[in-house]
Amino acid sequence: MAELRSEKLYEYLCERARSGQRVTADQVAGRFGVEVGAAEKRLGLLSGSCVLHAVPGTAEFDCTNVLHVTARQFESADSQGKQATAFVQGLFERIKRLSENNSRLKSRIDTLNTELAARRNGS
């Protein structure tokens, strides 16, 4: 599977913006030989950084803003989105781990309470 490199994506989006065209994840996936999900994720991250604008009610992204950022700014916005995604994923993993720990502790407390109640009733 091919890689969706920032500099190539930037060039492509600039071309689309200069010609007044919007872009879809399907088009990006087809152009770069990547999975549609990977293209959707990247376009979503760039949209969240205001480099692209998701067109409401469509699967399209307006590329106009790309012309107003440098390649370096584009790459920075793209990488910040990746870092934010990794950070959020890490938070979800931590929440899952803490929830599992919480369940184990609740179970242990219930067991201890049952044992304590049995001792009190047996005494």
CYANA upper distance limits for C-alpha pairs under 8 A (distance plus 0.5 A):
  1 MET  CA     33 GLY  CA      7.34
  1 MET  CA     34 VAL  CA      6.67
  2 ALA  CA     32 PHE  CA      7.25
  2 ALA  CA     33 GLY  CA      6.02
  2 ALA  CA     34 VAL  CA      6.05
  3 GLU  CA     32 PHE  CA      7.84
  3 GLU  CA     33 GLY  CA      8.25
  3 GLU  CA     34 VAL  CA      7.12
  4 LEU  CA      8 LYS  CA      7.99
  4 LEU  CA      9 LEU  CA      7.38
  4 LEU  CA     32 PHE  CA      6.84
  4 LEU  CA     34 VAL  CA      7.33
  4 LEU  CA     39 ALA  CA      8.31
  5 ARG  CA      9 LEU  CA      6.66
  6 SER  CA     10 TYR  CA      6.47
  6 SER  CA     74 PHE  CA      8.26
  6 SER  CA     75 GLU  CA      6.44
  6 SER  CA     78 ASP  CA      7.76
  7 GLU  CA     11 GLU  CA      6.79
  7 GLU  CA     71 ALA  CA      7.41
  7 GLU  CA     75 GLU  CA      7.80
  8 LYS  CA     12 TYR  CA      6.70
  9 LEU  CA     13 LEU  CA      6.56
 10 TYR  CA     14 CYS  CA      6.59
 10 TYR  CA     66 VAL  CA      8.00
 10 TYR  CA     71 ALA  CA      7.19
 10 TYR  CA     74 PHE  CA      7.47
 11 GLU  CA     15 GLU  CA      6.75
 12 TYR  CA     16 ARG  CA      6.83
 13 LEU  CA     17 ALA  CA      6.57
 13 LEU  CA     23 VAL  CA      8.18
 13 LEU  CA     63 CYS  CA      6.55
 13 LEU  CA     66 VAL  CA      7.29
 14 CYS  CA     18 ARG  CA      6.54
 14 CYS  CA     63 CYS  CA      7.66
 14 CYS  CA     64 THR  CA      8.47
 14 CYS  CA     66 VAL  CA      6.58
 14 CYS  CA     67 LEU  CA      6.43
 15 GLU  CA     19 SER  CA      6.87
 16 ARG  CA     20 GLY  CA      6.71
 16 ARG  CA     21 GLN  CA      5.47
 16 ARG  CA     22 ARG  CA      6.95
 16 ARG  CA     23 VAL  CA      7.68
 16 ARG  CA     63 CYS  CA      7.29
 17 ALA  CA     21 GLN  CA      6.21
 17 ALA  CA     22 ARG  CA      7.53
 17 ALA  CA     62 ASP  CA      8.11
 17 ALA  CA     63 CYS  CA      5.47
 17 ALA  CA     64 THR  CA      5.56
 17 ALA  CA     66 VAL  CA      7.72
 17 ALA  CA     67 LEU  CA      7.42
 18 ARG  CA     64 THR  CA      8.28
 18 ARG  CA     67 LEU  CA      8.25
 20 GLY  CA     64 THR  CA      8.16
 21 GLN  CA     62 ASP  CA      7.97
 21 GLN  CA     63 CYS  CA      7.97
 22 ARG  CA     60 GLU  CA      6.63
 22 ARG  CA     61 PHE  CA      6.04
 22 ARG  CA     62 ASP  CA      5.36
 22 ARG  CA     63 CYS  CA      6.50
 23 VAL  CA     27 GLN  CA      6.97
 23 VAL  CA     28 VAL  CA      7.76
 23 VAL  CA     60 GLU  CA      5.96
 23 VAL  CA     61 PHE  CA      5.76
 23 VAL  CA     62 ASP  CA      7.22
 23 VAL  CA     63 CYS  CA      7.65
 24 THR  CA     28 VAL  CA      6.93
 24 THR  CA     59 ALA  CA      6.47
 24 THR  CA     60 GLU  CA      5.22
 24 THR  CA     61 PHE  CA      6.68
 25 ALA  CA     29 ALA  CA      6.46
 25 ALA  CA     36 VAL  CA      6.38
 25 ALA  CA     37 GLY  CA      8.34
 25 ALA  CA     39 ALA  CA      5.63
 25 ALA  CA     40 GLU  CA      5.59
 25 ALA  CA     43 LEU  CA      7.59
 25 ALA  CA     59 ALA  CA      8.07
 25 ALA  CA     60 GLU  CA      8.18
 26 ASP  CA     30 GLY  CA      6.55
 26 ASP  CA     36 VAL  CA      6.23
 26 ASP  CA     39 ALA  CA      7.98
 27 GLN  CA     31 ARG  CA      6.52
 28 VAL  CA     32 PHE  CA      6.63
 28 VAL  CA     34 VAL  CA      8.42
 28 VAL  CA     36 VAL  CA      8.29
 28 VAL  CA     39 ALA  CA      6.62
 29 ALA  CA     33 GLY  CA      5.96
 29 ALA  CA     34 VAL  CA      5.28
 29 ALA  CA     35 GLU  CA      6.18
 29 ALA  CA     36 VAL  CA      5.65
 29 ALA  CA     38 ALA  CA      8.21
 29 ALA  CA     39 ALA  CA      6.13
 30 GLY  CA     34 VAL  CA      7.42
 34 VAL  CA     38 ALA  CA      7.14
 34 VAL  CA     39 ALA  CA      7.46
 35 GLU  CA     39 ALA  CA      7.04
 36 VAL  CA     40 GLU  CA      6.53
 37 GLY  CA     41 LYS  CA      6.61
 38 ALA  CA     42 ARG  CA      6.82
 39 ALA  CA     43 LEU  CA      6.61
 40 GLU  CA     44 GLY  CA      6.41
 41 LYS  CA     45 LEU  CA      6.66
 42 ARG  CA     46 LEU  CA      6.72
 42 ARG  CA     78 ASP  CA      7.88
 43 LEU  CA     47 SER  CA      6.51
 43 LEU  CA     52 LEU  CA      7.82
 43 LEU  CA     61 PHE  CA      8.24
 44 GLY  CA     48 GLY  CA      6.62
 44 GLY  CA     54 ALA  CA      8.49
 45 LEU  CA     49 SER  CA      6.87
 45 LEU  CA     78 ASP  CA      7.16
 45 LEU  CA     81 GLY  CA      5.60
 45 LEU  CA     82 LYS  CA      7.85
 46 LEU  CA     50 CYS  CA      6.81
 46 LEU  CA     51 VAL  CA      5.81
 46 LEU  CA     52 LEU  CA      6.17
 46 LEU  CA     77 ALA  CA      7.10
 46 LEU  CA     78 ASP  CA      6.41
 46 LEU  CA     81 GLY  CA      7.56
 47 SER  CA     51 VAL  CA      6.15
 47 SER  CA     52 LEU  CA      4.90
 47 SER  CA     53 HIS  CA      5.90
 47 SER  CA     54 ALA  CA      6.84
 47 SER  CA     61 PHE  CA      8.46
 48 GLY  CA     52 LEU  CA      8.32
 48 GLY  CA     81 GLY  CA      8.16
 49 SER  CA     77 ALA  CA      6.47
 49 SER  CA     78 ASP  CA      8.33
 49 SER  CA     81 GLY  CA      7.71
 50 CYS  CA     65 ASN  CA      8.15
 51 VAL  CA     63 CYS  CA      8.09
 51 VAL  CA     65 ASN  CA      5.95
 51 VAL  CA     66 VAL  CA      6.16
 51 VAL  CA     69 VAL  CA      8.25
 51 VAL  CA     74 PHE  CA      7.80
 51 VAL  CA     77 ALA  CA      8.03
 52 LEU  CA     61 PHE  CA      6.66
 52 LEU  CA     62 ASP  CA      6.34
 52 LEU  CA     63 CYS  CA      5.85
 52 LEU  CA     64 THR  CA      7.77
 52 LEU  CA     65 ASN  CA      6.55
 52 LEU  CA     66 VAL  CA      7.21
 53 HIS  CA     61 PHE  CA      5.86
 53 HIS  CA     62 ASP  CA      5.52
 53 HIS  CA     63 CYS  CA      7.37
 53 HIS  CA     65 ASN  CA      8.28
 54 ALA  CA     58 THR  CA      8.48
 54 ALA  CA     59 ALA  CA      8.08
 54 ALA  CA     60 GLU  CA      6.67
 54 ALA  CA     61 PHE  CA      4.97
 54 ALA  CA     62 ASP  CA      6.86
 55 VAL  CA     59 ALA  CA      7.57
 55 VAL  CA     60 GLU  CA      6.07
 55 VAL  CA     61 PHE  CA      6.05
 55 VAL  CA     62 ASP  CA      7.07
 63 CYS  CA     67 LEU  CA      8.19
 64 THR  CA     68 HIS  CA      8.15
 65 ASN  CA     69 VAL  CA      7.53
 66 VAL  CA     70 THR  CA      8.47
 66 VAL  CA     74 PHE  CA      8.00
 69 VAL  CA     73 GLN  CA      6.28
 69 VAL  CA     74 PHE  CA      6.72
 70 THR  CA     74 PHE  CA      6.61
 71 ALA  CA     75 GLU  CA      6.64
 72 ARG  CA     76 SER  CA      6.61
 73 GLN  CA     77 ALA  CA      6.62
 74 PHE  CA     78 ASP  CA      6.58
 75 GLU  CA     79 SER  CA      6.51
 76 SER  CA     80 GLN  CA      6.47
 77 ALA  CA     81 GLY  CA      6.75
 78 ASP  CA     82 LYS  CA      7.03
 79 SER  CA     83 GLN  CA      6.63
 80 GLN  CA     84 ALA  CA      6.51
 81 GLY  CA     85 THR  CA      6.62
 82 LYS  CA     86 ALA  CA      6.67
 83 GLN  CA     87 PHE  CA      6.55
 84 ALA  CA     88 VAL  CA      6.61
 85 THR  CA     89 GLN  CA      6.55
 86 ALA  CA     90 GLY  CA      6.60
 87 PHE  CA     91 LEU  CA      6.80
 88 VAL  CA     92 PHE  CA      6.79
 89 GLN  CA     93 GLU  CA      6.76
 90 GLY  CA     94 ARG  CA      6.65
 91 LEU  CA     95 ILE  CA      6.57
 92 PHE  CA     96 LYS  CA      6.64
 93 GLU  CA     97 ARG  CA      6.69
 94 ARG  CA     98 LEU  CA      6.58
 95 ILE  CA     99 SER  CA      6.46
 96 LYS  CA    100 GLU  CA      6.69
 97 ARG  CA    101 ASN  CA      6.73
 98 LEU  CA    102 ASN  CA      6.48
 99 SER  CA    103 SER  CA      6.69
100 GLU  CA    104 ARG  CA      6.79
101 ASN  CA    105 LEU  CA      6.67
102 ASN  CA    106 LYS  CA      6.60
103 SER  CA    107 SER  CA      6.65
104 ARG  CA    108 ARG  CA      6.68
105 LEU  CA    109 ILE  CA      6.59
106 LYS  CA    110 ASP  CA      6.60
107 SER  CA    111 THR  CA      6.70
108 ARG  CA    112 LEU  CA      6.69
109 ILE  CA    113 ASN  CA      6.53
110 ASP  CA    114 THR  CA      6.63
111 THR  CA    115 GLU  CA      6.72
112 LEU  CA    116 LEU  CA      6.52
113 ASN  CA    117 ALA  CA      6.53
114 THR  CA    118 ALA  CA      6.65
115 GLU  CA    119 ARG  CA      6.75
116 LEU  CA    120 ARG  CA      6.74
117 ALA  CA    121 ASN  CA      6.66
118 ALA  CA    122 GLY  CA      6.50
119 ARG  CA    123 SER  CA      6.53
